[in-house]
């Protein structure tokens, strides 16, 4: 197995981050610095990153977490803000978030101990649907929805098909359910802003086959009944 893939599969970080660590000469194989992400390693090799020995995890594990508003999705923040990893139990093994939610968004965030699996779930080509409930200020013009489904270009950025449905129109606010596959940075907020809908609440309710269920903000639950446990595939 290539060293970058080994590190990702261990749950230490994603493969892309592993490659960066290798180029920064922070990875050792049997006490020798590794500078090539394609270097092959086996279970008998000793892999060390920043003086910590990395062990290969065979069992893929997955958790669902309700991310609260005001928390950022990153492992470290130079501004010292609280991150989702600060809220996770200390008993949890090293995990990676699957995708992100911005600081003002809430709802379902998945975690795994396998970097390859995280990358697989994030790639648009694999077509995992994300579903959001969005509350916007004002009256929603549903005639704009077919335009979204065809795809739209905003500030020279093309957004793929987005399905939207008006759930409830109130006096000063409305709830919209939005389904998308690609999930570019702040995509929903940019689309709503383009149509003049000011977002005042954004909740991710599902990602692929997984949904937020009865989780409350800050709660974490391991998902044990999932079909992705084939260790040979993710190894």
C-alpha positions as CSV (number, residue, x, y, z in Angstrom):
1,X,0.0,0.0,0.0
2,X,1.3,3.5,-0.8
3,X,2.3,5.5,2.3
4,X,-0.2,8.3,1.7
5,X,-3.0,5.8,1.5
6,X,-1.7,4.0,4.6
7,X,-1.8,7.3,6.6
8,X,-5.3,8.1,5.3
9,X,-6.6,4.7,6.1
10,X,-5.2,4.9,9.6
11,X,-7.5,7.9,10.2
12,X,-4.7,10.3,10.9
13,X,-5.7,12.6,8.2
14,X,-6.9,12.7,4.5
15,X,-4.7,11.4,1.7
16,X,-4.2,15.0,0.4
17,X,-3.1,16.1,3.9
18,X,-0.9,13.0,4.2
19,X,0.9,14.0,0.9
20,X,1.5,17.5,2.3
21,X,3.1,16.0,5.5
22,X,5.3,13.8,3.4
23,X,6.5,16.7,1.2
24,X,7.2,18.6,4.5
25,X,9.5,15.7,5.6
26,X,7.3,15.0,8.6
27,X,6.8,11.3,7.9
28,X,9.3,8.6,8.7
29,X,9.3,4.9,7.6
30,X,11.4,2.8,9.9
31,X,13.2,5.9,11.2
32,X,14.0,7.2,7.6
33,X,12.4,10.3,6.3
34,X,9.9,9.6,3.5
35,X,9.6,12.2,0.7
36,X,7.5,10.3,-1.9
37,X,3.8,9.7,-1.3
38,X,3.9,6.7,-3.7
39,X,6.4,4.8,-1.5
40,X,5.0,1.3,-0.8
41,X,4.7,0.2,2.9
42,X,3.4,-3.0,4.6
43,X,2.0,-3.8,8.0
44,X,5.6,-4.7,9.1
45,X,6.9,-1.1,8.5
46,X,6.9,1.4,11.3
47,X,5.3,4.7,10.3
48,X,5.9,7.8,12.4
49,X,4.5,11.3,12.0
50,X,5.7,14.0,14.3
51,X,7.1,11.4,16.7
52,X,3.8,9.5,16.8
53,X,3.6,5.9,15.6
54,X,0.7,5.4,13.1
55,X,-1.3,2.1,13.2
56,X,-3.5,0.9,10.4
57,X,-7.2,0.6,11.4
58,X,-8.9,-2.3,9.7
59,X,-12.5,-1.6,10.9
60,X,-14.2,1.3,9.2
61,X,-16.2,3.3,11.8
62,X,-18.8,6.0,11.2
63,X,-20.4,8.6,13.5
64,X,-23.3,11.1,13.1
65,X,-23.0,14.4,14.9
66,X,-25.3,17.4,15.2
67,X,-23.1,20.4,14.6
68,X,-24.3,23.5,16.5
69,X,-24.3,27.0,15.2
70,X,-21.1,29.0,16.0
71,X,-18.7,26.1,15.7
72,X,-16.3,25.7,12.9
73,X,-15.5,22.4,11.0
74,X,-11.8,22.2,11.2
75,X,-9.2,20.5,13.4
76,X,-7.3,23.7,14.2
77,X,-8.3,27.3,14.0
78,X,-5.6,30.1,14.0
79,X,-8.2,32.5,15.4
80,X,-8.7,30.2,18.4
81,X,-12.4,29.6,17.8
82,X,-14.1,26.5,19.1
83,X,-14.1,23.6,16.6
84,X,-16.3,20.5,16.2
85,X,-13.4,18.5,17.4
86,X,-13.4,20.4,20.7
87,X,-17.0,19.0,21.3
88,X,-16.2,15.3,20.6
89,X,-15.6,12.9,23.5
90,X,-12.0,12.4,24.4
91,X,-12.6,8.6,24.3
92,X,-13.2,8.8,20.5
93,X,-10.4,7.6,18.3
94,X,-8.8,10.0,15.8
95,X,-11.5,10.9,13.3
96,X,-12.0,12.9,10.1
97,X,-15.0,15.0,9.2
98,X,-16.8,14.1,6.0
99,X,-17.3,17.4,4.3
100,X,-18.0,20.7,6.2
101,X,-20.7,23.0,7.4
102,X,-19.9,26.7,7.8
103,X,-19.9,28.4,11.1
104,X,-23.5,29.7,10.8
105,X,-24.9,26.4,9.6
106,X,-26.0,23.4,11.8
107,X,-27.1,19.9,11.5
108,X,-25.7,16.5,10.3
109,X,-21.9,16.1,10.1
110,X,-20.4,12.7,9.6
111,X,-17.1,11.5,11.1
112,X,-15.1,8.5,10.2
113,X,-11.8,6.9,11.1
114,X,-10.9,6.2,7.5
115,X,-9.5,9.0,5.2
116,X,-10.2,7.1,2.0
117,X,-13.9,6.6,2.9
118,X,-14.2,10.3,3.8
119,X,-12.8,11.3,0.4
120,X,-15.1,8.8,-1.4
121,X,-18.2,10.3,0.3
122,X,-17.2,13.9,-0.6
123,X,-16.5,13.4,-4.3
124,X,-19.4,14.7,-6.5
125,X,-18.9,11.9,-9.0
126,X,-20.3,9.5,-6.3
127,X,-23.5,11.4,-6.2
128,X,-24.3,11.4,-2.5
129,X,-27.3,13.7,-2.0
130,X,-27.2,16.4,0.7
131,X,-30.6,17.6,2.0
132,X,-31.1,20.9,3.8
133,X,-33.9,22.8,5.4
134,X,-33.4,26.5,4.9
135,X,-35.3,29.4,6.4
136,X,-35.2,32.6,4.5
137,X,-36.6,36.1,5.1
138,X,-39.3,37.3,2.9
139,X,-41.6,35.8,0.2
140,X,-40.2,33.0,-2.0
141,X,-40.9,33.0,-5.7
142,X,-41.3,29.3,-6.6
143,X,-41.0,30.2,-10.3
144,X,-37.2,30.4,-9.7
145,X,-37.0,26.7,-8.7
146,X,-37.0,25.2,-12.3
147,X,-34.0,27.5,-13.1
148,X,-32.1,26.0,-10.2
149,X,-32.8,22.5,-11.4
150,X,-31.3,23.2,-14.7
151,X,-28.1,24.5,-13.1
152,X,-27.1,28.1,-12.6
153,X,-24.0,30.4,-13.0
154,X,-23.2,32.9,-10.2
155,X,-20.1,35.1,-10.4
156,X,-18.7,32.9,-13.1
157,X,-19.1,29.8,-10.9
158,X,-21.4,27.0,-12.3
159,X,-23.6,25.2,-9.8
160,X,-25.0,21.9,-10.9
161,X,-28.7,20.9,-10.6
162,X,-30.3,21.9,-7.3
163,X,-33.8,20.8,-6.4
164,X,-35.8,23.1,-4.2
165,X,-39.3,22.8,-2.7
166,X,-41.2,25.4,-0.7
167,X,-42.2,23.7,2.6
168,X,-44.0,26.7,4.3
169,X,-44.5,30.3,3.5
170,X,-45.1,32.5,6.6
171,X,-45.7,36.2,7.0
172,X,-42.0,37.3,7.2
173,X,-40.1,34.0,6.6
174,X,-40.3,30.8,4.5
175,X,-38.9,27.3,4.8
176,X,-37.4,25.7,1.7
177,X,-36.1,22.1,1.4
178,X,-33.0,22.0,-0.8
179,X,-31.4,18.9,-2.3
180,X,-28.0,18.9,-4.0
181,X,-25.1,16.7,-4.8
182,X,-22.0,18.9,-5.4
183,X,-22.0,21.1,-2.3
184,X,-19.5,23.9,-3.3
185,X,-18.4,26.3,-0.6
186,X,-21.4,28.2,0.8
187,X,-23.4,27.1,-2.2
188,X,-26.9,27.4,-0.7
189,X,-26.2,30.8,0.8
190,X,-24.9,32.1,-2.5
191,X,-27.8,30.8,-4.5
192,X,-30.4,32.2,-2.0
193,X,-28.6,35.6,-2.0
194,X,-28.6,35.6,-5.8
195,X,-32.4,35.3,-5.8
196,X,-32.7,37.9,-3.0
197,X,-33.6,35.4,-0.2
198,X,-31.7,36.1,3.0
199,X,-30.9,32.9,4.9
200,X,-31.4,33.1,8.6
201,X,-31.3,29.4,9.4
202,X,-29.6,26.5,7.5
203,X,-29.9,22.9,8.7
204,X,-28.4,19.8,7.0
205,X,-30.8,17.0,7.7
206,X,-29.3,14.2,5.7
207,X,-26.2,13.1,3.7
208,X,-26.4,10.1,1.5
209,X,-28.4,7.4,3.3
210,X,-27.7,9.0,6.7
211,X,-30.0,11.5,8.5
212,X,-29.8,13.6,11.6
213,X,-32.7,11.8,13.2
214,X,-33.4,12.8,16.8
215,X,-29.9,14.1,17.5
216,X,-29.7,17.5,19.4
217,X,-27.0,20.1,18.9
218,X,-23.7,18.7,20.2
219,X,-24.8,15.1,20.3
220,X,-22.8,12.3,18.7
221,X,-23.9,8.8,17.8
222,X,-22.0,5.9,16.2
223,X,-23.6,4.4,13.1
224,X,-23.1,0.6,13.3
225,X,-25.7,-0.6,10.7
226,X,-24.1,0.8,7.5
227,X,-23.0,-1.1,4.4
228,X,-19.5,0.3,4.1
229,X,-17.6,-2.0,6.4
230,X,-15.6,-3.9,3.7
231,X,-12.1,-3.3,5.0
232,X,-10.5,-4.7,1.8
233,X,-12.2,-2.1,-0.3
234,X,-11.2,0.9,1.8
235,X,-7.7,-0.5,2.5
